[in-house]
Amino acid sequence: MQTQADLLQRPVEVSALPDATALGVGSLARLGAEPGLEVTDVLPDWKPAAVYEPRVSSEEAAERLAVFQAAVNALLEGADG
């Protein structure tokens, strides 16, 4: 989670709910079925179990992301051969 917060340069909130993914899917389905609803209408009130704040500068985040993207590209190029 810390890596995500660093690379996104945004706080990452971790749900305390064990079924957060299923809740999100159900909420999206309800929003699709009832387009007039707001997100706040379909999600329960909640507080995060943890919040990860970015710890690196935006420049360092961009450098780390570039290294990651280069590694992915190298793997993809190797898979083509």
N, C-alpha and C positions, 0 to 999 in steps of 0.2 A: 504494500500500500504506500509505503514511503517513496518507493521509486516512481509509482504513478503520480503521486503528488508533486514530486520533483520535476518529472518530465512534463506534466500538464501545467505546472505552475499555478495550481489551484488546490484548495483544501479537498481532501478525500474523506468522506464520512463513511464509517463502517456501521452497517446495521446491526442492531442487537437481535433482530428477528432471525431465527434459523431458516425460515422459508422465504427470505426476502426476494429471491429470484422468482418464485412462483407467485408471490404477491404482486410483483411488478408485471408479470405476464398477464395475470388476471386483471390488473388495473388497466393495462393497455387495451385488452379486449373490451372491457366495459366502456372505455373512452371511444373505441371504434363503434360500439353498438349504440352509444348515446353521445353523439358529437357535441351536444350543447354543454356537457359537463366540463368542469375544470379539473386539473390534476388533483387539486386539494380536495375535490369532492369524492374521489375514489380511493385515496390513500388514507390510512389511519394516522392520527397524530403520533409522532415518534421522536425519539431523541437518539442520536448516534451513540454507539457503544464506545467509539473512539473516533478521533479526528486527526488526520495526518496533514500537517502544514508543509508547504515546500520549504526545503532547507538549503537549496542551492540557488545561485543566481540564474536569471533567464539565459545568460550567455553560456553558463556551464550546462544547463539543461539542453540547450540547442546542440552543444558539442557532443553530449552523451547520446542524444537522439541520432545525430549524424553517424556516430560510430555504430550504433545499433542498426541503422538503415544500411550502412555499408556491409555489415556482416550478413544481413538478410539477403542483400543483392548478390553477395559472393556465393552464398548457399544456393540461391536460385540459379545463378549462372552455372554452377557445378552440376546442378540437377538436369540442366538442359543437355549436357554433354554426354 
